[in-house]
């Protein structure tokens, strides 16, 4: 944004930034609801599998430490 009445104009950084953000959000290609649901499901499954893996790994280490101590 420039201030009127000046030859070159004075840019106001905050306003310029917000306009650029708005333009960038308009150019963004957003996912459809179906894609979001599918990808969210995949993330939840992977997180659950990783959680179970770490749980059993922890159980194994607990038993190993129990044998040593």
LUMLUMDREN-2810 file (N, C-alpha, C; in Angstrom, 1 decimal):
<atoms>
<atom><aa>X</aa><ch>A</ch><at>N</at><xx>0.9</xx><yy>-1.2</yy><zz>0.0</zz></atom>
<atom><aa>X</aa><ch>A</ch><at>CA</at><xx>0.0</xx><yy>0.0</yy><zz>0.0</zz></atom>
<atom><aa>X</aa><ch>A</ch><at>C</at><xx>0.9</xx><yy>1.2</yy><zz>0.0</zz></atom>
<atom><aa>X</aa><ch>A</ch><at>N</at><xx>0.5</xx><yy>2.2</yy><zz>-0.8</zz></atom>
<atom><aa>X</aa><ch>A</ch><at>CA</at><xx>1.3</xx><yy>3.4</yy><zz>-0.8</zz></atom>
<atom><aa>X</aa><ch>A</ch><at>C</at><xx>0.4</xx><yy>4.6</yy><zz>-0.4</zz></atom>
<atom><aa>X</aa><ch>A</ch><at>N</at><xx>1.0</xx><yy>5.6</yy><zz>0.2</zz></atom>
<atom><aa>X</aa><ch>A</ch><at>CA</at><xx>0.3</xx><yy>6.8</yy><zz>0.6</zz></atom>
<atom><aa>X</aa><ch>A</ch><at>C</at><xx>0.1</xx><yy>7.7</yy><zz>-0.6</zz></atom>
<atom><aa>X</aa><ch>A</ch><at>N</at><xx>-1.1</xx><yy>8.1</yy><zz>-0.9</zz></atom>
<atom><aa>X</aa><ch>A</ch><at>CA</at><xx>-1.4</xx><yy>9.0</yy><zz>-2.0</zz></atom>
<atom><aa>X</aa><ch>A</ch><at>C</at><xx>-0.7</xx><yy>10.4</yy><zz>-1.9</zz></atom>
<atom><aa>X</aa><ch>A</ch><at>N</at><xx>-0.4</xx><yy>11.0</yy><zz>-3.0</zz></atom>
<atom><aa>X</aa><ch>A</ch><at>CA</at><xx>0.1</xx><yy>12.3</yy><zz>-2.9</zz></atom>
<atom><aa>X</aa><ch>A</ch><at>C</at><xx>1.6</xx><yy>12.4</yy><zz>-3.0</zz></atom>
<atom><aa>X</aa><ch>A</ch><at>N</at><xx>2.3</xx><yy>11.2</yy><zz>-3.0</zz></atom>
<atom><aa>X</aa><ch>A</ch><at>CA</at><xx>3.7</xx><yy>11.1</yy><zz>-3.1</zz></atom>
<atom><aa>X</aa><ch>A</ch><at>C</at><xx>4.1</xx><yy>10.6</yy><zz>-4.5</zz></atom>
<atom><aa>X</aa><ch>A</ch><at>N</at><xx>5.2</xx><yy>11.0</yy><zz>-5.0</zz></atom>
<atom><aa>X</aa><ch>A</ch><at>CA</at><xx>5.6</xx><yy>10.5</yy><zz>-6.3</zz></atom>
<atom><aa>X</aa><ch>A</ch><at>C</at><xx>5.9</xx><yy>9.0</yy><zz>-6.3</zz></atom>
<atom><aa>X</aa><ch>A</ch><at>N</at><xx>6.8</xx><yy>8.6</yy><zz>-5.5</zz></atom>
<atom><aa>X</aa><ch>A</ch><at>CA</at><xx>7.1</xx><yy>7.2</yy><zz>-5.5</zz></atom>
<atom><aa>X</aa><ch>A</ch><at>C</at><xx>6.2</xx><yy>6.4</yy><zz>-4.6</zz></atom>
<atom><aa>X</aa><ch>A</ch><at>N</at><xx>5.6</xx><yy>7.0</yy><zz>-3.6</zz></atom>
<atom><aa>X</aa><ch>A</ch><at>CA</at><xx>4.8</xx><yy>6.3</yy><zz>-2.6</zz></atom>
<atom><aa>X</aa><ch>A</ch><at>C</at><xx>5.6</xx><yy>5.7</yy><zz>-1.5</zz></atom>
<atom><aa>X</aa><ch>A</ch><at>N</at><xx>5.0</xx><yy>5.7</yy><zz>-0.3</zz></atom>
<atom><aa>X</aa><ch>A</ch><at>CA</at><xx>5.6</xx><yy>5.2</yy><zz>0.9</zz></atom>
<atom><aa>X</aa><ch>A</ch><at>C</at><xx>4.9</xx><yy>3.9</yy><zz>1.1</zz></atom>
<atom><aa>X</aa><ch>A</ch><at>N</at><xx>5.7</xx><yy>2.8</yy><zz>1.2</zz></atom>
<atom><aa>X</aa><ch>A</ch><at>CA</at><xx>5.1</xx><yy>1.5</yy><zz>1.5</zz></atom>
<atom><aa>X</aa><ch>A</ch><at>C</at><xx>4.9</xx><yy>1.3</yy><zz>3.0</zz></atom>
<atom><aa>X</aa><ch>A</ch><at>N</at><xx>3.8</xx><yy>0.8</yy><zz>3.4</zz></atom>
<atom><aa>X</aa><ch>A</ch><at>CA</at><xx>3.6</xx><yy>0.5</yy><zz>4.8</zz></atom>
<atom><aa>X</aa><ch>A</ch><at>C</at><xx>3.8</xx><yy>-1.0</yy><zz>5.0</zz></atom>
<atom><aa>X</aa><ch>A</ch><at>N</at><xx>4.8</xx><yy>-1.4</yy><zz>5.7</zz></atom>
<atom><aa>X</aa><ch>A</ch><at>CA</at><xx>5.2</xx><yy>-2.8</yy><zz>5.7</zz></atom>
<atom><aa>X</aa><ch>A</ch><at>C</at><xx>4.1</xx><yy>-3.8</yy><zz>6.2</zz></atom>
<atom><aa>X</aa><ch>A</ch><at>N</at><xx>3.4</xx><yy>-3.4</yy><zz>7.2</zz></atom>
<atom><aa>X</aa><ch>A</ch><at>CA</at><xx>2.4</xx><yy>-4.3</yy><zz>7.8</zz></atom>
<atom><aa>X</aa><ch>A</ch><at>C</at><xx>1.3</xx><yy>-4.6</yy><zz>6.8</zz></atom>
<atom><aa>X</aa><ch>A</ch><at>N</at><xx>0.8</xx><yy>-3.5</yy><zz>6.1</zz></atom>
<atom><aa>X</aa><ch>A</ch><at>CA</at><xx>-0.3</xx><yy>-3.6</yy><zz>5.2</zz></atom>
<atom><aa>X</aa><ch>A</ch><at>C</at><xx>0.2</xx><yy>-4.4</yy><zz>3.9</zz></atom>
<atom><aa>X</aa><ch>A</ch><at>N</at><xx>1.4</xx><yy>-4.1</yy><zz>3.5</zz></atom>
<atom><aa>X</aa><ch>A</ch><at>CA</at><xx>1.9</xx><yy>-4.8</yy><zz>2.3</zz></atom>
<atom><aa>X</aa><ch>A</ch><at>C</at><xx>2.0</xx><yy>-6.3</yy><zz>2.6</zz></atom>
<atom><aa>X</aa><ch>A</ch><at>N</at><xx>2.5</xx><yy>-6.7</yy><zz>3.8</zz></atom>
<atom><aa>X</aa><ch>A</ch><at>CA</at><xx>2.6</xx><yy>-8.1</yy><zz>4.2</zz></atom>
<atom><aa>X</aa><ch>A</ch><at>C</at><xx>1.3</xx><yy>-8.8</yy><zz>4.2</zz></atom>
<atom><aa>X</aa><ch>A</ch><at>N</at><xx>0.3</xx><yy>-8.1</yy><zz>4.8</zz></atom>
<atom><aa>X</aa><ch>A</ch><at>CA</at><xx>-1.1</xx><yy>-8.7</yy><zz>4.9</zz></atom>
<atom><aa>X</aa><ch>A</ch><at>C</at><xx>-1.7</xx><yy>-8.9</yy><zz>3.5</zz></atom>
<atom><aa>X</aa><ch>A</ch><at>N</at><xx>-1.4</xx><yy>-8.0</yy><zz>2.6</zz></atom>
<atom><aa>X</aa><ch>A</ch><at>CA</at><xx>-2.0</xx><yy>-8.1</yy><zz>1.2</zz></atom>
<atom><aa>X</aa><ch>A</ch><at>C</at><xx>-1.3</xx><yy>-9.3</yy><zz>0.5</zz></atom>
<atom><aa>X</aa><ch>A</ch><at>N</at><xx>0.0</xx><yy>-9.4</yy><zz>0.7</zz></atom>
<atom><aa>X</aa><ch>A</ch><at>CA</at><xx>0.8</xx><yy>-10.5</yy><zz>0.1</zz></atom>
<atom><aa>X</aa><ch>A</ch><at>C</at><xx>0.3</xx><yy>-11.9</yy><zz>0.7</zz></atom>
<atom><aa>X</aa><ch>A</ch><at>N</at><xx>0.0</xx><yy>-11.9</yy><zz>2.0</zz></atom>
<atom><aa>X</aa><ch>A</ch><at>CA</at><xx>-0.5</xx><yy>-13.1</yy><zz>2.6</zz></atom>
<atom><aa>X</aa><ch>A</ch><at>C</at><xx>-1.9</xx><yy>-13.5</yy><zz>2.0</zz></atom>
<atom><aa>X</aa><ch>A</ch><at>N</at><xx>-2.7</xx><yy>-12.5</yy><zz>1.8</zz></atom>
<atom><aa>X</aa><ch>A</ch><at>CA</at><xx>-4.1</xx><yy>-12.8</yy><zz>1.3</zz></atom>
<atom><aa>X</aa><ch>A</ch><at>C</at><xx>-3.9</xx><yy>-13.3</yy><zz>-0.2</zz></atom>
<atom><aa>X</aa><ch>A</ch><at>N</at><xx>-3.0</xx><yy>-12.7</yy><zz>-1.0</zz></atom>
<atom><aa>X</aa><ch>A</ch><at>CA</at><xx>-2.8</xx><yy>-13.1</yy><zz>-2.3</zz></atom>
<atom><aa>X</aa><ch>A</ch><at>C</at><xx>-2.3</xx><yy>-14.6</yy><zz>-2.4</zz></atom>
<atom><aa>X</aa><ch>A</ch><at>N</at><xx>-1.4</xx><yy>-14.9</yy><zz>-1.5</zz></atom>
<atom><aa>X</aa><ch>A</ch><at>CA</at><xx>-0.8</xx><yy>-16.2</yy><zz>-1.4</zz></atom>
<atom><aa>X</aa><ch>A</ch><at>C</at><xx>-1.8</xx><yy>-17.2</yy><zz>-1.0</zz></atom>
<atom><aa>X</aa><ch>A</ch><at>N</at><xx>-2.7</xx><yy>-16.9</yy><zz>-0.1</zz></atom>
<atom><aa>X</aa><ch>A</ch><at>CA</at><xx>-3.8</xx><yy>-17.8</yy><zz>0.3</zz></atom>
<atom><aa>X</aa><ch>A</ch><at>C</at><xx>-4.8</xx><yy>-18.1</yy><zz>-0.8</zz></atom>
<atom><aa>X</aa><ch>A</ch><at>N</at><xx>-5.0</xx><yy>-17.1</yy><zz>-1.7</zz></atom>
<atom><aa>X</aa><ch>A</ch><at>CA</at><xx>-5.9</xx><yy>-17.3</yy><zz>-2.8</zz></atom>
<atom><aa>X</aa><ch>A</ch><at>C</at><xx>-5.3</xx><yy>-18.2</yy><zz>-3.8</zz></atom>
<atom><aa>X</aa><ch>A</ch><at>N</at><xx>-3.9</xx><yy>-18.2</yy><zz>-4.0</zz></atom>
<atom><aa>X</aa><ch>A</ch><at>CA</at><xx>-3.2</xx><yy>-19.0</yy><zz>-4.9</zz></atom>
<atom><aa>X</aa><ch>A</ch><at>C</at><xx>-3.1</xx><yy>-20.4</yy><zz>-4.5</zz></atom>
<atom><aa>X</aa><ch>A</ch><at>N</at><xx>-3.3</xx><yy>-20.7</yy><zz>-3.2</zz></atom>
<atom><aa>X</aa><ch>A</ch><at>CA</at><xx>-3.0</xx><yy>-22.0</yy><zz>-2.6</zz></atom>
<atom><aa>X</aa><ch>A</ch><at>C</at><xx>-4.1</xx><yy>-23.0</yy><zz>-3.1</zz></atom>
<atom><aa>X</aa><ch>A</ch><at>N</at><xx>-3.6</xx><yy>-24.2</yy><zz>-3.4</zz></atom>
<atom><aa>X</aa><ch>A</ch><at>CA</at><xx>-4.5</xx><yy>-25.2</yy><zz>-3.9</zz></atom>
<atom><aa>X</aa><ch>A</ch><at>C</at><xx>-4.8</xx><yy>-26.1</yy><zz>-2.6</zz></atom>
<atom><aa>X</aa><ch>A</ch><at>N</at><xx>-6.1</xx><yy>-25.9</yy><zz>-2.1</zz></atom>
<atom><aa>X</aa><ch>A</ch><at>CA</at><xx>-6.5</xx><yy>-26.6</yy><zz>-0.9</zz></atom>
<atom><aa>X</aa><ch>A</ch><at>C</at><xx>-6.9</xx><yy>-28.0</yy><zz>-1.2</zz></atom>
<atom><aa>X</aa><ch>A</ch><at>N</at><xx>-6.8</xx><yy>-28.9</yy><zz>-0.2</zz></atom>
<atom><aa>X</aa><ch>A</ch><at>CA</at><xx>-7.2</xx><yy>-30.3</yy><zz>-0.4</zz></atom>
<atom><aa>X</aa><ch>A</ch><at>C</at><xx>-8.7</xx><yy>-30.4</yy><zz>-0.3</zz></atom>
<atom><aa>X</aa><ch>A</ch><at>N</at><xx>-9.3</xx><yy>-31.4</yy><zz>-0.9</zz></atom>
<atom><aa>X</aa><ch>A</ch><at>CA</at><xx>-10.7</xx><yy>-31.6</yy><zz>-0.8</zz></atom>
<atom><aa>X</aa><ch>A</ch><at>C</at><xx>-11.0</xx><yy>-32.3</yy><zz>0.6</zz></atom>
<atom><aa>X</aa><ch>A</ch><at>N</at><xx>-12.2</xx><yy>-32.3</yy><zz>1.0</zz></atom>
<atom><aa>X</aa><ch>A</ch><at>CA</at><xx>-12.6</xx><yy>-32.9</yy><zz>2.3</zz></atom>
<atom><aa>X</aa><ch>A</ch><at>C</at><xx>-12.3</xx><yy>-34.4</yy><zz>2.3</zz></atom>
<atom><aa>X</aa><ch>A</ch><at>N</at><xx>-12.5</xx><yy>-35.0</yy><zz>1.1</zz></atom>
<atom><aa>X</aa><ch>A</ch><at>CA</at><xx>-12.2</xx><yy>-36.4</yy><zz>1.0</zz></atom>
<atom><aa>X</aa><ch>A</ch><at>C</at><xx>-10.7</xx><yy>-36.7</yy><zz>1.1</zz></atom>
<atom><aa>X</aa><ch>A</ch><at>N</at><xx>-9.9</xx><yy>-35.9</yy><zz>0.5</zz></atom>
<atom><aa>X</aa><ch>A</ch><at>CA</at><xx>-8.4</xx><yy>-36.0</yy><zz>0.6</zz></atom>
<atom><aa>X</aa><ch>A</ch><at>C</at><xx>-8.0</xx><yy>-35.8</yy><zz>2.1</zz></atom>
<atom><aa>X</aa><ch>A</ch><at>N</at><xx>-8.5</xx><yy>-34.8</yy><zz>2.7</zz></atom>
<atom><aa>X</aa><ch>A</ch><at>CA</at><xx>-8.2</xx><yy>-34.5</yy><zz>4.1</zz></atom>
<atom><aa>X</aa><ch>A</ch><at>C</at><xx>-8.5</xx><yy>-35.7</yy><zz>5.0</zz></atom>
<atom><aa>X</aa><ch>A</ch><at>N</at><xx>-9.7</xx><yy>-36.3</yy><zz>4.8</zz></atom>
<atom><aa>X</aa><ch>A</ch><at>CA</at><xx>-10.2</xx><yy>-37.5</yy><zz>5.6</zz></atom>
<atom><aa>X</aa><ch>A</ch><at>C</at><xx>-9.2</xx><yy>-38.7</yy><zz>5.4</zz></atom>
<atom><aa>X</aa><ch>A</ch><at>N</at><xx>-8.9</xx><yy>-38.9</yy><zz>4.1</zz></atom>
<atom><aa>X</aa><ch>A</ch><at>CA</at><xx>-8.0</xx><yy>-40.0</yy><zz>3.8</zz></atom>
<atom><aa>X</aa><ch>A</ch><at>C</at><xx>-6.7</xx><yy>-39.9</yy><zz>4.4</zz></atom>
<atom><aa>X</aa><ch>A</ch><at>N</at><xx>-6.1</xx><yy>-38.7</yy><zz>4.2</zz></atom>
<atom><aa>X</aa><ch>A</ch><at>CA</at><xx>-4.7</xx><yy>-38.5</yy><zz>4.8</zz></atom>
<atom><aa>X</aa><ch>A</ch><at>C</at><xx>-4.7</xx><yy>-38.5</yy><zz>6.3</zz></atom>
<atom><aa>X</aa><ch>A</ch><at>N</at><xx>-5.8</xx><yy>-38.0</yy><zz>6.9</zz></atom>
<atom><aa>X</aa><ch>A</ch><at>CA</at><xx>-5.9</xx><yy>-38.0</yy><zz>8.4</zz></atom>
<atom><aa>X</aa><ch>A</ch><at>C</at><xx>-6.0</xx><yy>-39.4</yy><zz>8.9</zz></atom>
<atom><aa>X</aa><ch>A</ch><at>N</at><xx>-6.7</xx><yy>-40.3</yy><zz>8.2</zz></atom>
<atom><aa>X</aa><ch>A</ch><at>CA</at><xx>-6.8</xx><yy>-41.7</yy><zz>8.6</zz></atom>
<atom><aa>X</aa><ch>A</ch><at>C</at><xx>-5.5</xx><yy>-42.3</yy><zz>8.5</zz></atom>
<atom><aa>X</aa><ch>A</ch><at>N</at><xx>-4.7</xx><yy>-42.1</yy><zz>7.4</zz></atom>
<atom><aa>X</aa><ch>A</ch><at>CA</at><xx>-3.4</xx><yy>-42.7</yy><zz>7.3</zz></atom>
<atom><aa>X</aa><ch>A</ch><at>C</at><xx>-2.5</xx><yy>-42.2</yy><zz>8.4</zz></atom>
<atom><aa>X</aa><ch>A</ch><at>N</at><xx>-2.5</xx><yy>-41.0</yy><zz>8.7</zz></atom>
<atom><aa>X</aa><ch>A</ch><at>CA</at><xx>-1.7</xx><yy>-40.5</yy><zz>9.8</zz></atom>
<atom><aa>X</aa><ch>A</ch><at>C</at><xx>-2.0</xx><yy>-41.1</yy><zz>11.2</zz></atom>
<atom><aa>X</aa><ch>A</ch><at>N</at><xx>-3.3</xx><yy>-41.3</yy><zz>11.4</zz></atom>
<atom><aa>X</aa><ch>A</ch><at>CA</at><xx>-3.8</xx><yy>-41.9</yy><zz>12.7</zz></atom>
<atom><aa>X</aa><ch>A</ch><at>C</at><xx>-3.3</xx><yy>-43.4</yy><zz>12.7</zz></atom>
<atom><aa>X</aa><ch>A</ch><at>N</at><xx>-3.4</xx><yy>-44.1</yy><zz>11.6</zz></atom>
<atom><aa>X</aa><ch>A</ch><at>CA</at><xx>-3.0</xx><yy>-45.5</yy><zz>11.6</zz></atom>
<atom><aa>X</aa><ch>A</ch><at>C</at><xx>-1.5</xx><yy>-45.6</yy><zz>11.8</zz></atom>
<atom><aa>X</aa><ch>A</ch><at>N</at><xx>-0.7</xx><yy>-44.8</yy><zz>11.1</zz></atom>
<atom><aa>X</aa><ch>A</ch><at>CA</at><xx>0.7</xx><yy>-44.8</yy><zz>11.3</zz></atom>
<atom><aa>X</aa><ch>A</ch><at>C</at><xx>1.1</xx><yy>-44.5</yy><zz>12.7</zz></atom>
<atom><aa>X</aa><ch>A</ch><at>N</at><xx>0.5</xx><yy>-43.4</yy><zz>13.3</zz></atom>
<atom><aa>X</aa><ch>A</ch><at>CA</at><xx>0.8</xx><yy>-43.0</yy><zz>14.7</zz></atom>
<atom><aa>X</aa><ch>A</ch><at>C</at><xx>0.4</xx><yy>-44.2</yy><zz>15.7</zz></atom>
<atom><aa>X</aa><ch>A</ch><at>N</at><xx>-0.7</xx><yy>-44.9</yy><zz>15.4</zz></atom>
<atom><aa>X</aa><ch>A</ch><at>CA</at><xx>-1.1</xx><yy>-46.0</yy><zz>16.3</zz></atom>
<atom><aa>X</aa><ch>A</ch><at>C</at><xx>-0.1</xx><yy>-47.1</yy><zz>16.2</zz></atom>
<atom><aa>X</aa><ch>A</ch><at>N</at><xx>0.3</xx><yy>-47.4</yy><zz>15.0</zz></atom>
<atom><aa>X</aa><ch>A</ch><at>CA</at><xx>1.3</xx><yy>-48.5</yy><zz>14.7</zz></atom>
<atom><aa>X</aa><ch>A</ch><at>C</at><xx>2.6</xx><yy>-48.2</yy><zz>15.4</zz></atom>
<atom><aa>X</aa><ch>A</ch><at>N</at><xx>3.1</xx><yy>-47.0</yy><zz>15.3</zz></atom>
<atom><aa>X</aa><ch>A</ch><at>CA</at><xx>4.3</xx><yy>-46.5</yy><zz>15.9</zz></atom>
<atom><aa>X</aa><ch>A</ch><at>C</at><xx>4.2</xx><yy>-46.6</yy><zz>17.4</zz></atom>
<atom><aa>X</aa><ch>A</ch><at>N</at><xx>3.1</xx><yy>-46.2</yy><zz>17.9</zz></atom>
<atom><aa>X</aa><ch>A</ch><at>CA</at><xx>2.8</xx><yy>-46.2</yy><zz>19.4</zz></atom>
<atom><aa>X</aa><ch>A</ch><at>C</at><xx>2.9</xx><yy>-47.6</yy><zz>19.9</zz></atom>
<atom><aa>X</aa><ch>A</ch><at>N</at><xx>2.3</xx><yy>-48.6</yy><zz>19.2</zz></atom>
<atom><aa>X</aa><ch>A</ch><at>CA</at><xx>2.3</xx><yy>-50.0</yy><zz>19.6</zz></atom>
<atom><aa>X</aa><ch>A</ch><at>C</at><xx>3.7</xx><yy>-50.5</yy><zz>19.5</zz></atom>
<atom><aa>X</aa><ch>A</ch><at>N</at><xx>4.4</xx><yy>-50.2</yy><zz>18.5</zz></atom>
<atom><aa>X</aa><ch>A</ch><at>CA</at><xx>5.8</xx><yy>-50.6</yy><zz>18.4</zz></atom>
<atom><aa>X</aa><ch>A</ch><at>C</at><xx>6.7</xx><yy>-50.1</yy><zz>19.5</zz></atom>
<atom><aa>X</aa><ch>A</ch><at>N</at><xx>6.5</xx><yy>-48.9</yy><zz>19.9</zz></atom>
<atom><aa>X</aa><ch>A</ch><at>CA</at><xx>7.3</xx><yy>-48.3</yy><zz>21.0</zz></atom>
<atom><aa>X</aa><ch>A</ch><at>C</at><xx>6.9</xx><yy>-48.9</yy><zz>22.3</zz></atom>
<atom><aa>X</aa><ch>A</ch><at>N</at><xx>5.6</xx><yy>-49.2</yy><zz>22.4</zz></atom>
<atom><aa>X</aa><ch>A</ch><at>CA</at><xx>5.1</xx><yy>-49.9</yy><zz>23.7</zz></atom>
<atom><aa>X</aa><ch>A</ch><at>C</at><xx>5.8</xx><yy>-51.2</yy><zz>23.9</zz></atom>
<atom><aa>X</aa><ch>A</ch><at>N</at><xx>5.8</xx><yy>-52.1</yy><zz>22.8</zz></atom>
<atom><aa>X</aa><ch>A</ch><at>CA</at><xx>6.4</xx><yy>-53.4</yy><zz>22.9</zz></atom>
<atom><aa>X</aa><ch>A</ch><at>C</at><xx>7.9</xx><yy>-53.3</yy><zz>23.1</zz></atom>
<atom><aa>X</aa><ch>A</ch><at>N</at><xx>8.5</xx><yy>-52.3</yy><zz>22.5</zz></atom>
<atom><aa>X</aa><ch>A</ch><at>CA</at><xx>9.9</xx><yy>-52.1</yy><zz>22.6</zz></atom>
<atom><aa>X</aa><ch>A</ch><at>C</at><xx>10.2</xx><yy>-51.8</yy><zz>24.1</zz></atom>
<atom><aa>X</aa><ch>A</ch><at>N</at><xx>9.4</xx><yy>-50.9</yy><zz>24.7</zz></atom>
<atom><aa>X</aa><ch>A</ch><at>CA</at><xx>9.5</xx><yy>-50.6</yy><zz>26.1</zz></atom>
<atom><aa>X</aa><ch>A</ch><at>C</at><xx>9.3</xx><yy>-51.8</yy><zz>27.0</zz></atom>
<atom><aa>X</aa><ch>A</ch><at>N</at><xx>8.3</xx><yy>-52.6</yy><zz>26.7</zz></atom>
<atom><aa>X</aa><ch>A</ch><at>CA</at><xx>8.1</xx><yy>-53.8</yy><zz>27.5</zz></atom>
<atom><aa>X</aa><ch>A</ch><at>C</at><xx>9.4</xx><yy>-54.7</yy><zz>27.4</zz></atom>
<atom><aa>X</aa><ch>A</ch><at>N</at><xx>9.9</xx><yy>-54.8</yy><zz>26.2</zz></atom>
<atom><aa>X</aa><ch>A</ch><at>CA</at><xx>11.1</xx><yy>-55.7</yy><zz>26.1</zz></atom>
<atom><aa>X</aa><ch>A</ch><at>C</at><xx>12.3</xx><yy>-55.1</yy><zz>26.9</zz></atom>
<atom><aa>X</aa><ch>A</ch><at>N</at><xx>12.5</xx><yy>-53.8</yy><zz>26.9</zz></atom>
<atom><aa>X</aa><ch>A</ch><at>CA</at><xx>13.6</xx><yy>-53.2</yy><zz>27.6</zz></atom>
<atom><aa>X</aa><ch>A</ch><at>C</at><xx>13.3</xx><yy>-53.4</yy><zz>29.1</zz></atom>
<atom><aa>X</aa><ch>A</ch><at>N</at><xx>12.1</xx><yy>-53.3</yy><zz>29.6</zz></atom>
<atom><aa>X</aa><ch>A</ch><at>CA</at><xx>11.7</xx><yy>-53.5</yy><zz>31.0</zz></atom>
<atom><aa>X</aa><ch>A</ch><at>C</at><xx>12.1</xx><yy>-54.9</yy><zz>31.4</zz></atom>
<atom><aa>X</aa><ch>A</ch><at>N</at><xx>11.7</xx><yy>-55.9</yy><zz>30.6</zz></atom>
<atom><aa>X</aa><ch>A</ch><at>CA</at><xx>12.1</xx><yy>-57.3</yy><zz>31.0</zz></atom>
<atom><aa>X</aa><ch>A</ch><at>C</at><xx>13.6</xx><yy>-57.5</yy><zz>31.0</zz></atom>
<atom><aa>X</aa><ch>A</ch><at>N</at><xx>14.2</xx><yy>-56.9</yy><zz>30.0</zz></atom>
<atom><aa>X</aa><ch>A</ch><at>CA</at><xx>15.7</xx><yy>-57.0</yy><zz>30.0</zz></atom>
<atom><aa>X</aa><ch>A</ch><at>C</at><xx>16.4</xx><yy>-56.4</yy><zz>31.2</zz></atom>
<atom><aa>X</aa><ch>A</ch><at>N</at><xx>15.9</xx><yy>-55.3</yy><zz>31.6</zz></atom>
<atom><aa>X</aa><ch>A</ch><at>CA</at><xx>16.5</xx><yy>-54.6</yy><zz>32.8</zz></atom>
<atom><aa>X</aa><ch>A</ch><at>C</at><xx>16.1</xx><yy>-55.5</yy><zz>34.0</zz></atom>
<atom><aa>X</aa><ch>A</ch><at>N</at><xx>14.9</xx><yy>-56.0</yy><zz>34.0</zz></atom>
<atom><aa>X</aa><ch>A</ch><at>CA</at><xx>14.5</xx><yy>-56.9</yy><zz>35.1</zz></atom>
<atom><aa>X</aa><ch>A</ch><at>C</at><xx>15.3</xx><yy>-58.1</yy><zz>35.3</zz></atom>
<atom><aa>X</aa><ch>A</ch><at>N</at><xx>15.8</xx><yy>-58.7</yy><zz>34.2</zz></atom>
<atom><aa>X</aa><ch>A</ch><at>CA</at><xx>16.7</xx><yy>-59.8</yy><zz>34.2</zz></atom>
<atom><aa>X</aa><ch>A</ch><at>C</at><xx>18.1</xx><yy>-59.4</yy><zz>34.7</zz></atom>
<atom><aa>X</aa><ch>A</ch><at>N</at><xx>18.5</xx><yy>-58.3</yy><zz>34.3</zz></atom>
<atom><aa>X</aa><ch>A</ch><at>CA</at><xx>19.9</xx><yy>-57.8</yy><zz>34.7</zz></atom>
<atom><aa>X</aa><ch>A</ch><at>C</at><xx>19.9</xx><yy>-57.5</yy><zz>36.2</zz></atom>
<atom><aa>X</aa><ch>A</ch><at>N</at><xx>18.9</xx><yy>-56.8</yy><zz>36.7</zz></atom>
<atom><aa>X</aa><ch>A</ch><at>CA</at><xx>18.8</xx><yy>-56.3</yy><zz>38.1</zz></atom>
<atom><aa>X</aa><ch>A</ch><at>C</at><xx>18.3</xx><yy>-57.4</yy><zz>38.9</zz></atom>
</atoms>
